Amino acid sequence: MQTTHVQYSGETACLWLAIIAFGIFNSKCLSWKYIMCLYLEFDIPSFNCQGFVIYALYPSAVDDIERPLVSGDLGSVESNESTLSQSIEPAGRQTQGSFSSTHPISAAPKQRLPSASSQSTHNDFVLDIPNTSEDSLVSQTLHRPLAANLFPEDRKYEKRGDIYSPNPKSIPSHTANQGSCLKLEVISGPSRGLQYSVQSTNTSELPVTIGRVSPGDVILKDSEVSGKHAMINWNLNKLKWELVDMGSLNGTILNSQAVLPTQSGSRHWSNPIELSSGDTVTLGTSSKILVHITSQTECKIPFRIGIASDPMALRRGGKKLAMEDVCYYQWPLPGMDQFGMFGICDGHGGADAATSVSKIMPEVIAGILSDSFRREKVLSQCDASEVLREAFYQTEARINHYYEGCTATVLLVWADGHQNFYAQCANVGDSACVANVGGKQIKMTEDHRITSYSERLRIQAIGAPLREGETRICGINLARMLGDKFLKEQDARFSAEPYISEVVSIDKSSEGFALLASDGFWDVINIKKAFQLVHQAMERNAMDRENSTEKIANFLLSEARTQRTKDNTSIIFLDFSSSQDGSCKLDL
């Protein structure tokens, strides 16, 4: 993006202000194309101003659809169609814009711009007018000054592993030589919800590149992210993960510090910076990535697992939806090498309830199974129904979300010590789990939407039958969920009672697998088609078993995208037929 730099003497400052203000207030256009930020720096006896900011909004006939993204709301999900708005503020103080339109305009903290010339005096004021063409917005990275210091609203994304990881752990020095697992989770920006994982021993997948365009490993659809923005690699000498800025236009921030100082204006690579679990990497101003790192001594999942997720959009190329899905898993459960769990929560009204459940549910299940009597009962009877039912009751009691709720699907898996596994599922809502064992297709969840026949029978049995054609209660299409305490107090038809599946036995020779997915996937792909897609992907990746589960999960996700799903989509794929000595346990 080119900038026109104009200087005016202090005597003409007030005249320019009057002309600009007159033009703005007399404009009758309701849509705006460009934002001109005026940074005034002058000193007149009657008008002393250091860092006054004016937004001059230029009208346009072009609709919002064609606009690039610049979002100052670092916690929201925006896209390239969002309104472009930035502020320039001096000395780290944010100045609010004076004008508004029917389109949302947000301000983001910026560094103070230098004067046009070293000879500029305090009797000059400077106009920095972005001269942005339509073509440059489409094909180029949108340049924004990098704020080296984070503001209070950004602090919530600083290194705080307890927010997204109940048990954040760096690599212990005595186990670092065993290798490491890296997981990247996009927690803010247009691509919020995307996840990527890799092991240090899988050299064919390294380094991990992050950017806006393919080919790359983590693709962020953010106009402030460069085509090749940053890179993460495993340092064999230091046995650490390291971050490098690849000469990006808008810079990279690790926690609150810039990885590559931008004052020089050069586009060279930065020096490698060590990463730790819980670090937050910011690219541009809105895209934030949370780093999870675990040692491979903790990675004991005896089979392979793949995870993929995408917020999706209501229409192709449109604005990304807010990400309310949460995927999580833990193997082994604390103190129980035989047990692990895998879950998906699909939030509504926000992601807070789903996030809470993803943290509380593993703790509750681990607490119940810590009782040796109950644990031995599960192993001897090959049935965890009581454990799962109580886990849902306790989780529902512990979460305190009155106006937010979520589906919850939990697959509990345990081993018998002879390379055989048992799996049992519990759910509320419409995030389904299916399994294939020895060629037999098994549905392990129940659909709790209002339109479900079994759910309508349950509601009728409690004496409050639904009217014909009624598909929602209080605006919600689900009758069972966790959270939504207010609705449950108002209407007894809402419930947190989970459906519990039968136990599925999986031996090593059965070629078994399981698939958990949120309703964004099942809305466009039925169970029969899902099994066909899995078999197709397994055949395609038969020669690359090491990475097959991740590829299968992403293949299923891409198929849902091709079918134009209009909801958040998350997928967990478990391949019980493949052994995995170095798979990662990630506490989300």
N, C-alpha and C positions, 0 to 999 in steps of 0.2 A: 504494500500500500504506500503510495507517495504522499508526502505532506508538503503543502505550500506554506512557507515561512515568511511572514510579512511583518515589518516593523512600522510603528507609527509613533510620532512624538507625543509627549504627554499633553500638549495643548489640544490635540485633536481627539483625545481619548473620549471625552464626554460626548462629542459630536457623533463619533462612531457608535457609542452605546445607544444614543437616541435613535439613530438610523436603524440599527439592528432591532431594537425593541419595537419600533414602529412597524417594521416589516413583519415581525413575528406575530404581533397582536392583531394585525389586519389580515392575516392569512385565514382563509375559510376552509382550507383543506383538512380533512379528518384523518388522512393516512400520511405517514412520514417515511421518507426514504433514508436520509442521512442525518447525522448529528454532528454539528460543528462545535467543538469545544474551544472556547476562548479563554486563554490564560492571560490575565492582565497583570502586568507588573510595572507600576509606575509610582511616582511620588510627586504629587502636586500639593502646594500649600493648603488648598481648599479641599483636596480629595486624596487621602493617603490609602492606597490599596495594595496589599501584597497577597496575591493568590485568590483573587475573586474569580468565580467560575460562572459562565453563562452557557446555557444550552440553546443553540439556534437550530431550529428544526426545519429542514427543507422539505416541502411537500413533494409527493410523488404519486403517479397514477398506478404504480406497481403494488400489488397486494402483498400481504405479509408472507405469503408462501415463498417468495423468492428471496427473502432476507437471510443473511448469514446470522449465526448465533453470536451474541455476546451477552452472557448472563452474569449478573452480579450476585444472584442468589445461589450460593455455593451448595446449598442443600437441596435444591430443586432439580428436577429433570427437565432439561430444555433441549432444543434441537436447532438445526440450521434455519428453521423457519421462525425462530423467536426474535423479538425486537432487539435491535442493536442499540445499546446505550452504555456509555462509559463516562466516568467523571475523572477530572484531573484535580488532585488535591495537594496542597502544600503541607509540609511538615507533619505528614501522617494524620491530618484531620480531614474527615469526610465532609464534603459540602453537598447539600441536597440541591437538586435541580429546581429551577423556578417555574418551569413550564410543564404542562402535561397534555396528553392527548387521550383518545379512546383506547390506545394500545399501551400495554404495560411498559414502563421504562424503569430499569433498575440501575443502580450506581455501584461501581466496584472500585476499591481503593487503588490509587495509582501513585507512581512516583512523581515528584515535582519535575517538570520539564526544564531543561537548561535554556538559557536565553539564546537568541539567535547568533550572537556574536560576543566575543570577549570584550568588545568595545562598547557594548550596550550600557546605557546609563539608566538611572532610576527615573529619568524623564521619558523613557520609551515604554510602550507596551507592545506585546507580541501577540499576533494572531497565528495560531497553528490550525490550519484548515485542512482536514483530510480530503484529498482529491481521489476518491475511490471510484473506480469504474466498475461496471457490472461484471465484466470478464474477470477482473482481478478478484472479486469476491467469490467467484465460483471456483477458480483454479488455484488460488493462492491462500497461504495461511494468513488469517486475520491477525495483524500485528497489534499487540497491546503491551504497554510498558509493564514490566514485572515489578510487583510490590515485594520488596525483600523482607519487609516485616509484616507479619500477619496481624489482622485486626481482630477485635474480640469475637466477632461472629465466625471468624475462621479458626479460632482456637479449639473449637469443639472437634476439629479434625486433626489436631496435633496428635503426637504419639500417645495414644491411650488404648492399650490393648484390651482393657477390660470392657470397652464398649462393644467391640465386635468379636472379641475372643475371650471367653471366660478364663482360660489358662494360658496367657501369652508366654511363650518360652523362646529364648534365644538358644543358639546351639551350645550345649555344654562343652567346655574345652576338652574334657576327657572322652567325649563321644564324637567330636567333630570329624575325626578321621574316618568315621563310618559313612560320611556323606550327609546330604541335607535335602529336604523337600521345600520347595518354594511355591507359594500360592499367592496370586495377585487378585484382588477383589476391587472392582470399580465401585466406589461408594458415593460418587457425586459426579454430576455432569450429564451430557446427553446419552452416554453409554452406561449409565449406572446399572449395576446388576450383573455385568459381564464378569466372568471368572476365568482364570488360567492357572494351571499348575504344571510343575516340571520338577524332575529330580536332578541333583547334581551329577549323578552317575550316568544319566541319559545324555551323553555328549552330542548325539545327533540332533537334539532339540535345542542346543545352546549355540550362541547366546539368544536370549529372549529380546525381541525388538518390539518397541511400542511406538505407534504412529497413527496417522490418519488414513493411510492408503495401503493397499496390498502391494507386494507380499509383506507380511508381518505376522507377528504372533498375537499381539493385543491391538486390535483395530478400534480406535476411538473416533466416533463420528462427531468431532468437535472442530469447528473452524479455527480455533486458536492453537490446535495441536499440529505440529509440522508433519510432513509426510513420513519422515524418519526422525522421530523426536528424541527418544531415549533408548538405552539398551541396558539389560541386566545380564551379568555373566557370573560364573562360578570361578573364583580364584583358587587354583589348586595349591598354591604356595601358602596362602593365608587361611585356606579352608573357610572362606567367607563369600557371601553373595555381594556383588558390587554394582553400583549404579553409575552410568555414564550418560551425560547429556551429549547428543550427537550434533551439536551446533544448531539447536532449535532456534526458531525466531523469537518465541515468547518465553523461553527458559523453563527450567525445572526446579522445583523447590522440594527439598527433603525436610519434612517437618516444618521448621520456620526459617530455614537457611537455603539460599540460592546455591544450586550445585555448580553453576557456571555464571560468574559475574557478567552482567550484560552491559556495563558501562563502556566497555571497549567497542562494542558494536560488531565485533568479529564473529564469524560463524564456525569457529573451531571446536573440536571435541573437548569436553572437560576431563579432568583427572578422575579416576575411579573413586567412588565414595562407598564405604561399607554400609550394608543394610542390616537391620535387626528386626526381629518380629515385632509387629506393632507400629512400625514406621508408616508414615503417610507421605506419598509422593504426589505432588501437585504439578500438572502440566497445563501451562497457560494460567487461567484464573479459575476455571470451574471444574475441570476433570481431576478427580482425586482417586488415588489407588492405595488401598490398604494392603500392607505386606504381612503375610503369615509365613513363618519359617519354623520347621520342626526338624529334629535330627532323625536319621533313618533308624536309629536304635529304637525310636518310638513308633516306627512305621511297620506294624506287624500284621496288616490285613492279609489274610492268607489267600485272597483272590483279588482280581483287578476291578477297579471302579473308575467310571468316567462321569464327569459332571459338566453340564452346559446350561446356560441360561441367557435370556435376552428379554428386555422390557417390551419389545415389539412396538408397533405403531398402528393407529386406527386405519391408516391408508399408506400405500407404498410411497416411500420418500417423505412421509409426513412426520409430524412431531412425535417423538418417543413418549410412550406412556410412563407414568411414575412407576418405579419398580417396587412391588409389594410382595413378591415371592422371596422366600428365604430357604436355601438348601443347607443342610448341615449333616454331619455324621461324626461318629467317634468310635474308633476301634484301637485297642480294647477299652472297655469301660474301666474306670479306675479300680485297680485291685482285682480285676476279673479278666484274665487273658482269653477266656473262652467266649466272651460276650461282646457284641458291638451293636450299634444302632445307626439307622439311616432315616432321614426325615425330610419332608417338604411341607412348608407352611405357605399358604396363599392368603395374604392379608386383604382386607377391605376396609375402607375408611382411613387407610394409611398402613405403614409397614410396622408400626410399633408393637402391635399385638403379636405378629408373626416373629419379630425379633425376640420378644420376651419368651415366647414358647420355645424357640430354638435354643435358648440358654437354659431354661428351667427344666424342660423335659429330660435331657440327658442326666442332669443332676438328680432328678426324682427317681428315674429308673435305676441309676447306679446306687442310690440310697436304699431302695427296696431290695435290690439284689445283694447288697452288702450283708444282709441277714443270711447267714449260712444255711439256716433251715429252709428258707424260701428259695434260695439259689439251688440247693440240692433237690428240692421238690420239682423245680423246672427241669433239671437235668434228668431226673429219674422218670418223671411222667411225660417228658417231652411236650410240655404245655406251659405257656407263659400267659395264659388268658388273664389270670388274677393279677399278675404283675402289670400288664398293659392297662387293664381297666383302672386299677388304683392309680397308676401313673397319670392317666388323663384326669381323674378326679382331683388329685393333688395339684396338678398343673393349673387346672381351671380355678381352684381355690386360691392359688398364689398370685395369679395375674390380676391386675387391677385396671382393666380397660373397659370402661363403660360405653364408649362410643366407637370403639374399634374392635374388630374381631378377625379371625383367620380360620381357614381349614387347617387340619393337622393330620398328616399321614406318617405313621412311624412303622418301620420294618425292623423288628428285633431278630438278630441272627446269632446263633451260638453253635459252637463246634463240639463234637463228641470225642476228639482226640484221635480219631481214625480217618481223618480227611473227609469226614462227612459233616454236613451242616443241616441245621434246622432253622426254618424261618417262619415267623408269625407276624401278622400285620394288624394294626388297629388304626381306625380313622374316623374323623368327623369332617363332613364337607364333600367336595367333589374332586380332590386331588387323588388320582387313582394309582394303584399298584397292581401289576400283573407279573406272573412268573411263567416260565416254560421249563418243565422238568421231564426229561425223557420223551420229548415231543408232545407232552400234554400241556395244554394252555390252561392256566389257572388265574382267575380273577380273585384278588386278595382284599379288595375293598368294596364298599357299598356306596352308591350315589345318594347323597342326602340333599339333593335339590328338591324344591317343592314339586317339580314335575315328575319326580320319581314315584313309581307305583308303590314301592315298599314304604316310602316315606309318607305318602298320603294315607296308607293303611294305618301307620303308627299314629298319625295325627287324628285320624278318625276314632281310633281306639281310646284316646284320652277324652273323647266327648266333644271335640271341637273340629268337626269335619270341614274341609275346604269346599268352597263353592265351585261349581263346574266352570272351568276356564281360568280359575284363580292360580296364578303362577308365582306370586310373591306375597310375603307377609311383611308388613311395615316397610315395603320397598326392597326387601332382601329376598334373593332367590334361593337361599339356603335355609334349612330348618335346624341343622346341627352345625355348631361351630364352637370354638373356644373364644372367650371374651364376650363382647357385646352384652355386658351385664345389664345395661339399661333396658334393652329389648327383652331380655329374659325376665326382668322384673315386671314388664308390662304385659307379656304374652307367654302363657305356659307352653305354647306349642314349640317354642325354641328350646333346644336341648344341647348338652355337651356329652351325652351318653355315646361312647364310641362303639362302632361295629368292630368285632374281633373275628379274625379269620381262623380257619383251621390251620393246624401246623403243617408245613410243607417240608418233607424230608428230601434232602439233596445229597446224593453220593457223587463221588468224584467222576464216575463213568457216565453220569446222566446228562452231561452237557447242559447243565441248567443255567438259567440267567433270570434276573429280575429287573423290572423297569418301573421306576416311580416317576410321575410327571404331574405337573399342575394342569389345571383345566384348559390353559391356553393351548396345550398339545392335544388333549382329548376332544376339544371343540371342533377340530378339523381332521382328526385322524382316529378311526375306530380301532378297537383292539385287534381285530384280524389284520388290518393294514399295518398296525404297529409291529406285530410279529413278523410279517413279511419284510418290512423294512429292516428289522434287526438281522434277520437271516441274510438278507442281501448285503448288509454292511459287514457282517462277519465273514462272508465269503470273500468280499472285496479286500478285507484286511487280514486274511488268513496268514499271510507271510510276515506280518508285522504285529505279532501278538502283544509285544511290549507296549505299544501305543494304541492298540485296537479299541479299548473301551472308551478312551477320550474321543477317538475318531467316530465311533458309533454314536456316542452322545451328541456330538456336534452334527453328525449326519441327520439324526432325528430332529434336532433343532432346526436345521436348515430346511427340512421337509415341511415342518410346521410354518416356517416363514414363507416358503413357496406357496403353501395353501392359504396364505394371507390370514393367519390367525390375528385376532384383534385383542389379545390379552397377553399379559406377562406369561412367559413360558420357561419352565425350569425342568430339567431332566437329570435323574440319577440312574446310571446303568451299572449293574453288577454282573460280572461274568464268573460264575462259580467253577467253571471248568478250567480256568487258567490260574495257576499259582502265581503269587506275587509276594516276593520277599522284601521288596523295597517300596511298597506303596505307602502313602502318607496318611497319617491321622491328622486331621485339621479341626481344631476347636474354633468354631465360628461364633 
